[in-house]
Amino acid sequence: MHHALVECLLTMMPKPGRYKTSLAGVCISRVDAPMDRMPVLYPCGLVCVIQGVKHGYIGTQRLVYSPQAYLVTATPLPFESQIVEASSERPFLSLSLDIDAHDIRALTYQMEAHEVRVAHEEAEHDLAGVVRATPFDRRMQMSVLRLAQSLICPQEAAILGEGLKREVLYNVLCGPQADLLIRHSAKDQVSGRLADLIRHLNDFPQDKLTIEAMADRAALSPSAFFEHFKRATAMSPIQYQKHVRLHRAHHLLGNEGCSVGQAAEAVGYHSATQFSREYRRLFGHPPSQLQSV
């Protein structure tokens, strides 16, 4: 089954790169050589590592995602990633799936209505309380294979894709990562309110929110909010805002054809000099370098 999954992804990715598929929220990636640590911003979602090895870092913490494992991020999370095992003969291959909090709540409700066990117990998480990697079991592997096979044919993806995405999410909610997603999608829990705020910060990076305003949105005192937020992201709220803005600007420069000034203004910077300084500190090169590429 693993061989079939590898062959399926290689069929869709004859060359290295990150590919959007015909199914919304599903991307596939191929890397043919090891890569140094670099800043990334993962959305709330699922990453299935099919072949190769990748490391994720938040501060001094390290997460190893090995072949035949899936990684869940319960909130959008900036960290550093490094591909440590990849070659043209055995490329690093992955499939990622965005997850929406509404879908989690709806599926959890339906599962419980039919008395399907959903794991609510809390467990230790690998990074920052919102990231965990879990080996595939046979059911998860079969679900991911069916989803990947449907992507080869756009018509099949259009007809079956949403149901196959739902099947993958169902298997996550039956496994050890369920509590991560359930807690961060619940509107009446601190984790859920923080997740809503974090989604707002990602959707509207240009918004200028003070600590007090963010704490009010999360229905917490400023001191309690700061503590909960840092536990959830391994960053202070201001650091997190800065990372999100710079990652969004990075996307605008590299994919939308924006100028440095346009990208800076779009994410809430009023000083191009400050933007360029902070961008270079995070990515290791000035924004003009990416724009020229």
Secondary structure, DSSP 4 states (H G I P E B T S, - for coil): -HHHHHHHHHHH-SSSEEEE-SSTTEEEEEESS-EEEEEEEEPSEEEEEEESEEEEEETTEEEEE-TTEEEEESS-EEEEEEEEE--SSS-EEEEEEE--HHHHHHHHHHHHHTT----------SBTTTEEEEE--HHHHHHHHHHHHHHTSHHHHHHHHHHHHHHHHHHHHTSTTHHHHHHHH-TTSHHHHHHHHHHHHHH-TT----HHHHHHHTTS-HHHHHHHHHHHHSS-HHHHHHHHHHHHHHHHHHHS---HHHHHHHTT-S-HHHHHHHHHHHHSS-HHHHHH-
